[in-house]
Amino acid sequence: MYELSQRVVLLVEDNADDELMTLRAFRRSNLHNPVVVVRDGAEALDYLFVQGKHAHRDPSIRPQVVLLDLHLPRIDGLEVLRRIRANEQTRTLPVVVLTSSKEERDLVESYELGVNSFVHKPVDVTAFFEAVRQLGMYWLVLNELPSAAIAPRRTA
């Protein structure tokens, strides 16, 4: 069993205000899981694939869920999702798009690429907190993942 305290959330968010509100929403919901924040798509991929500035992190600690914004610097969220789903080690990783985009094509393409959920960021602060609380409760408390989706397989 994976320890609750190690159920890491990877928050891929370039907006400092949205980052702060997301972290506050987790705290107010008594979700004390570690949240790793990366601010662009390239850094998200570095974290997930244990490379670049994240090459020295413990690869056995994998995110329980990725909260992914779409409109990111360097590499956009749809490309991040595409690469997550293309890699055997991350293919089953739960990814929730949490975005302010109202574009139908973003919604459709996200699902075509295998997103687990697509959530519009509410503009109202109270609604935003509630949306993040519900996401956290579902993905960190209620949802179960196979152990292979959490820890990378060891190869001989």
PyMOL commands that set and color helices and strands:
alter all, ss='L'
color gray80, all
select helices_A, chain A and resi 4-6+16-28+41-48+52-54+77-86+104-112+125-142+147-150
alter helices_A, ss='H'
color red, helices_A
select strands_A, chain A and resi 8-12+35-38+63-68+95-99+117-120
alter strands_A, ss='S'
color yellow, strands_A
deselect
rebuild
show_as cartoon
